[in-house]
Amino acid sequence: MPHGVNEITPEPCCFKFFPGAIPRQEIISIVKTDTRCHKKAFVVSAANGKDICVSQNVRWAKAAFNRQLVSKAE
C-alpha cells in the first residue's frame, strides 16, 4: 500500500486505488485513511495479508465499512 512520502503527510495515505471488488469473506478489517490525506480512501486488510487501497466512493467498500461499524456496536 502506498504511504505518505514524508513526515508532513499523514500515514497511511492512498495514491492508487484497487479497481475491483474484494469478496466479503476476504475482508479482515476496513478503515478510513486520515482526513488529512489528499484522497479519501479505505484501507482494506485482506485475508491474504495485504492492505489494499479502495476509494471511499466505491459502493461495496462503503457497505463493508458500515457493516463493520454495526458489528462493532453490537
N, C-alpha and C positions, 0 to 999 in steps of 0.2 A: 504494500500500500504506500502511495506517495505520502511523505510527511512534509511539514514545513521546512523551508530551506535554511532558515536562520533563527536566532533566538527571538526576533521580533514577531515572527509568525507563530501562532499557537500550534500545538500538535495534538492530535493528528488532524491534518487538513487533506482534502482530496482535490486532485487536479485533473484526474481522468476517471471516468465512470464506467463500470461494467455495464454493457448494453443489454444483457439477457436477464432472465429471471432465475432466482435461486429457489429450489423446491423448499417448501416449509419445513420438512423433516431434516434438511441440511443446515438450517439456521440455528446456531447455538445461542447467539445474542445479537442485538442490533442497537446501536447508539447513534445519536446525532453528533456531528462534528461541532467543535467550538463555534460560538456565534461570531467570533472574530475572523473566522475563515472566510476567504473571498467567495467560495461557492458552497451553498448549503448541501450537505450530504449526510447519508447514513454510512456507518462503518458496520458491515455485517461480518460477524465471526462465524465462519462456516465449519462444518464437521470435519473437513479435510485439514483444518488448522490454519487456513488462510483468512486474512482480513481483506474484505472486498468493499470498494467504494461504490455506492449507488446514489444517484441523485435523489433528493427529497421530493422531486416532482413525480417520481415513479409510483404508480398506484399500488402495486404489490408490496413495495417496500414500506409505504405508509401504513398499509394494513398490517404488515408483520410487526412494525413498531408499536402500533396501537394494541395489537393482541398481547404483546409483551408487557405493555403498561397495565393492561387489565389483569393479566395473570399475576403480576407482582402485587397488585392491590388486593387480591383475594386472599 
